[in-house]
């Protein structure tokens, strides 16, 4: 049971980390495209 719980908690941590990374990348891409639009 302890091992199963550890795996589940690790999975949750990885999911949160991935979501944070994806959000950061999306924000950077959005700000870059917005910057390009402003230059045009």
N, CA, C and O of each residue as an XYZ file, in Angstrom:
160
protein
N       0.825     -1.208      0.000
C       0.000      0.000      0.000
C       0.863      1.265      0.000
O       0.582      2.220     -0.724
N       1.906      1.257      0.813
C       2.759      2.447      0.887
C       3.387      2.736     -0.468
O       3.460      3.888     -0.896
N       3.844      1.671     -1.147
C       4.484      1.868     -2.455
C       3.469      2.448     -3.433
O       3.783      3.364     -4.193
N       2.253      1.912     -3.411
C       1.200      2.391     -4.315
C       0.927      3.874     -4.064
O       0.803      4.660     -5.003
N       0.836      4.248     -2.779
C       0.587      5.659     -2.446
C       1.737      6.536     -2.930
O       1.516      7.622     -3.464
N       2.972      6.057     -2.739
C       4.131      6.838     -3.183
C       4.053      7.073     -4.689
O       4.310      8.180     -5.163
N       3.700      6.032     -5.436
C       3.614      6.167     -6.898
C       2.524      7.169     -7.264
O       2.710      7.991     -8.161
N       1.379      7.101     -6.569
C       0.276      8.021     -6.866
C       0.678      9.461     -6.582
O       0.408     10.358     -7.381
N       1.329      9.679     -5.433
C       1.751     11.050     -5.098
C       2.780     11.544     -6.103
O       2.747     12.704     -6.511
N       3.698     10.664     -6.503
C       4.719     11.041     -7.484
C       4.032     11.414     -8.793
O       4.401     12.395     -9.439
N       3.025     10.622     -9.181
C       2.284     10.879    -10.412
C       1.631     12.258    -10.354
O       1.656     13.004    -11.333
N       1.045     12.594     -9.197
C       0.392     13.904     -9.040
C       1.431     15.017     -9.168
O       1.192     16.023     -9.836
N       2.594     14.829     -8.520
C       3.649     15.845     -8.597
C       4.095     16.039    -10.038
O       4.271     17.171    -10.488
N       4.278     14.941    -10.765
C       4.719     15.025    -12.163
C       3.660     15.738    -12.998
O       3.991     16.571    -13.842
N       2.382     15.412    -12.766
C       1.299     16.051    -13.526
C       1.291     17.557    -13.282
O       1.164     18.343    -14.221
N       1.427     17.956    -12.012
C       1.438     19.392    -11.687
C       2.642     20.057    -12.347
O       2.526     21.151    -12.899
N       3.793     19.398    -12.290
C       5.006     19.954    -12.905
C       4.829     20.116    -14.405
O       5.200     21.145    -14.970
N       4.260     19.097    -15.057
C       4.051     19.165    -16.507
C       3.095     20.299    -16.845
O       3.336     21.053    -17.787
N       2.009     20.427    -16.082
C       1.040     21.504    -16.329
C       1.710     22.868    -16.214
O       1.450     23.760    -17.022
N       2.570     23.029    -15.213
C       3.258     24.308    -15.018
C       4.161     24.602    -16.202
O       4.195     25.727    -16.699
N       4.900     23.584    -16.659
C       5.813     23.773    -17.798
C       5.016     24.132    -19.045
O       5.390     25.047    -19.779
N       3.921     23.420    -19.289
C       3.100     23.687    -20.482
C       2.540     25.109    -20.422
O       2.549     25.822    -21.425
N       2.056     25.519    -19.254
C       1.509     26.881    -19.112
C       2.577     27.922    -19.410
O       2.313     28.915    -20.089
N       3.792     27.691    -18.897
C       4.887     28.641    -19.125
C       5.203     28.736    -20.612
O       5.387     29.832    -21.141
N       5.267     27.588    -21.286
C       5.580     27.582    -22.723
C       4.479     28.301    -23.496
O       4.762     29.104    -24.384
N       3.228     28.012    -23.157
C       2.099     28.647    -23.859
C       2.154     30.162    -23.677
O       1.943     30.912    -24.630
N       2.436     30.610    -22.458
C       2.509     32.056    -22.205
C       3.626     32.684    -23.030
O       3.454     33.763    -23.597
N       4.776     32.006    -23.097
C       5.900     32.553    -23.872
C       5.542     32.637    -25.346
O       5.821     33.641    -26.001
N       4.923     31.582    -25.870
C       4.539     31.573    -27.289
C       3.516     32.677    -27.550
O       3.613     33.392    -28.548
N       2.540     32.816    -26.659
C       1.507     33.846    -26.827
C       2.124     35.240    -26.795
O       1.774     36.089    -27.615
N       3.034     35.485    -25.864
C       3.643     36.814    -25.758
C       4.516     37.075    -26.983
O       4.606     38.210    -27.449
N       5.158     36.032    -27.507
C       5.994     36.204    -28.709
C       5.125     36.553    -29.911
O       5.446     37.477    -30.658
N       4.013     35.816    -30.106
C       3.148     36.088    -31.254
C       2.527     37.473    -31.109
O       2.365     38.180    -32.104
N       2.178     37.872    -29.895
C       1.628     39.203    -29.660
C       2.657     40.265    -29.989
O       2.321     41.308    -30.549
N       3.918     40.002    -29.641
C       5.008     40.938    -29.930
C       5.190     41.082    -31.439
O       5.406     42.185    -31.942
N       5.102     39.957    -32.162
C       5.232     40.003    -33.627
C       4.078     40.808    -34.233
O       4.287     41.604    -35.148
N       2.867     40.598    -33.723
C       1.708     41.340    -34.236
C       1.908     42.843    -34.026
O       1.574     43.640    -34.903
N       2.443     43.229    -32.884
C       2.662     44.646    -32.590
C       3.692     45.230    -33.557
O       3.580     46.387    -33.963
N       4.696     44.430    -33.925
C       5.731     44.925    -34.838
C       5.181     45.117    -36.243
O       5.608     46.021    -36.961
N       4.235     44.271    -36.637
C       3.679     44.399    -37.982
C       2.778     45.640    -38.022
O       2.198     45.948    -39.063
